[in-house]
Amino acid sequence: MAKSPSLNAQILDGTVTTSETTVDHLLGRVPQDAFIINRAGSGNVFRGTTVWSSTQIFLQASTSVTVTILLF
């Protein structure tokens, strides 16, 4: 069985709005993806149009929603 690498991840809380929302992170690299692990509201959250960087991601929602995100 192959050994899997350590998971380099961060958990973030915040509100995502209908306009593109900038979320700062401390991964030190461009994230692979993000999972919504908690959502307070019924809005759908998706990637914004701006390319993610080693310090920020960009998200948008169908309606303003507070979320907890696992970023990895």
C-alpha positions as protocol buffer text, in pm:
chain_id: "A"
residue {
  index: 1
  type: MET
  ca { x: 0 y: 0 z: 0 }
}
residue {
  index: 2
  type: ALA
  ca { x: 135 y: 343 z: -94 }
}
residue {
  index: 3
  type: LYS
  ca { x: 187 y: 599 z: 178 }
}
residue {
  index: 4
  type: SER
  ca { x: -35 y: 905 z: 134 }
}
residue {
  index: 5
  type: PRO
  ca { x: 105 y: 1254 z: 190 }
}
residue {
  index: 6
  type: SER
  ca { x: -1 y: 1474 z: 481 }
}
residue {
  index: 7
  type: LEU
  ca { x: -309 y: 1686 z: 421 }
}
residue {
  index: 8
  type: ASN
  ca { x: -226 y: 2055 z: 405 }
}
residue {
  index: 9
  type: ALA
  ca { x: -563 y: 2222 z: 465 }
}
residue {
  index: 10
  type: GLN
  ca { x: -730 y: 2516 z: 634 }
}
residue {
  index: 11
  type: ILE
  ca { x: -1081 y: 2572 z: 772 }
}
residue {
  index: 12
  type: LEU
  ca { x: -1232 y: 2916 z: 711 }
}
residue {
  index: 13
  type: ASP
  ca { x: -1557 y: 3082 z: 821 }
}
residue {
  index: 14
  type: GLY
  ca { x: -1725 y: 3372 z: 645 }
}
residue {
  index: 15
  type: THR
  ca { x: -2012 y: 3509 z: 445 }
}
residue {
  index: 16
  type: VAL
  ca { x: -2027 y: 3467 z: 68 }
}
residue {
  index: 17
  type: THR
  ca { x: -2246 y: 3712 z: -124 }
}
residue {
  index: 18
  type: THR
  ca { x: -2397 y: 3729 z: -471 }
}
residue {
  index: 19
  type: SER
  ca { x: -2107 y: 3945 z: -589 }
}
residue {
  index: 20
  type: GLU
  ca { x: -1763 y: 3785 z: -601 }
}
residue {
  index: 21
  type: THR
  ca { x: -1630 y: 3751 z: -246 }
}
residue {
  index: 22
  type: THR
  ca { x: -1255 y: 3752 z: -175 }
}
residue {
  index: 23
  type: VAL
  ca { x: -1143 y: 3505 z: 94 }
}
residue {
  index: 24
  type: ASP
  ca { x: -788 y: 3530 z: 230 }
}
residue {
  index: 25
  type: HIS
  ca { x: -612 y: 3206 z: 325 }
}
residue {
  index: 26
  type: LEU
  ca { x: -277 y: 3095 z: 469 }
}
residue {
  index: 27
  type: LEU
  ca { x: -203 y: 2777 z: 271 }
}
residue {
  index: 28
  type: GLY
  ca { x: 99 y: 2934 z: 101 }
}
residue {
  index: 29
  type: ARG
  ca { x: 1 y: 2775 z: -231 }
}
residue {
  index: 30
  type: VAL
  ca { x: -288 y: 2777 z: -475 }
}
residue {
  index: 31
  type: PRO
  ca { x: -560 y: 2552 z: -326 }
}
residue {
  index: 32
  type: GLN
  ca { x: -671 y: 2240 z: -513 }
}
residue {
  index: 33
  type: ASP
  ca { x: -1036 y: 2278 z: -413 }
}
residue {
  index: 34
  type: ALA
  ca { x: -1274 y: 2376 z: -134 }
}
residue {
  index: 35
  type: PHE
  ca { x: -1553 y: 2186 z: 39 }
}
residue {
  index: 36
  type: ILE
  ca { x: -1844 y: 2354 z: 212 }
}
residue {
  index: 37
  type: ILE
  ca { x: -1861 y: 2173 z: 546 }
}
residue {
  index: 38
  type: ASN
  ca { x: -2133 y: 2390 z: 700 }
}
residue {
  index: 39
  type: ARG
  ca { x: -2381 y: 2633 z: 549 }
}
residue {
  index: 40
  type: ALA
  ca { x: -2624 y: 2865 z: 732 }
}
residue {
  index: 41
  type: GLY
  ca { x: -2885 y: 2930 z: 465 }
}
residue {
  index: 42
  type: SER
  ca { x: -3001 y: 2785 z: 138 }
}
residue {
  index: 43
  type: GLY
  ca { x: -2768 y: 2962 z: -105 }
}
residue {
  index: 44
  type: ASN
  ca { x: -2547 y: 2767 z: -344 }
}
residue {
  index: 45
  type: VAL
  ca { x: -2176 y: 2856 z: -333 }
}
residue {
  index: 46
  type: PHE
  ca { x: -1949 y: 2833 z: -636 }
}
residue {
  index: 47
  type: ARG
  ca { x: -1612 y: 2959 z: -764 }
}
residue {
  index: 48
  type: GLY
  ca { x: -1593 y: 3319 z: -875 }
}
residue {
  index: 49
  type: THR
  ca { x: -1446 y: 3418 z: -1210 }
}
residue {
  index: 50
  type: THR
  ca { x: -1109 y: 3535 z: -1071 }
}
residue {
  index: 51
  type: VAL
  ca { x: -831 y: 3275 z: -1067 }
}
residue {
  index: 52
  type: TRP
  ca { x: -735 y: 3153 z: -718 }
}
residue {
  index: 53
  type: SER
  ca { x: -392 y: 3250 z: -586 }
}
residue {
  index: 54
  type: SER
  ca { x: -153 y: 3140 z: -313 }
}
residue {
  index: 55
  type: THR
  ca { x: -314 y: 3393 z: -75 }
}
residue {
  index: 56
  type: GLN
  ca { x: -679 y: 3431 z: -187 }
}
residue {
  index: 57
  type: ILE
  ca { x: -975 y: 3241 z: -328 }
}
residue {
  index: 58
  type: PHE
  ca { x: -1282 y: 3395 z: -490 }
}
residue {
  index: 59
  type: LEU
  ca { x: -1632 y: 3263 z: -426 }
}
residue {
  index: 60
  type: GLN
  ca { x: -1985 y: 3367 z: -518 }
}
residue {
  index: 61
  type: ALA
  ca { x: -2328 y: 3255 z: -398 }
}
residue {
  index: 62
  type: SER
  ca { x: -2680 y: 3246 z: -537 }
}
residue {
  index: 63
  type: THR
  ca { x: -2790 y: 3433 z: -222 }
}
residue {
  index: 64
  type: SER
  ca { x: -2587 y: 3565 z: 72 }
}
residue {
  index: 65
  type: VAL
  ca { x: -2489 y: 3270 z: 292 }
}
residue {
  index: 66
  type: THR
  ca { x: -2257 y: 3209 z: 589 }
}
residue {
  index: 67
  type: VAL
  ca { x: -2029 y: 2910 z: 538 }
}
residue {
  index: 68
  type: THR
  ca { x: -1749 y: 2706 z: 689 }
}
residue {
  index: 69
  type: ILE
  ca { x: -1506 y: 2597 z: 416 }
}
residue {
  index: 70
  type: LEU
  ca { x: -1239 y: 2326 z: 415 }
}
residue {
  index: 71
  type: LEU
  ca { x: -973 y: 2453 z: 180 }
}
residue {
  index: 72
  type: PHE
  ca { x: -706 y: 2209 z: 63 }
}
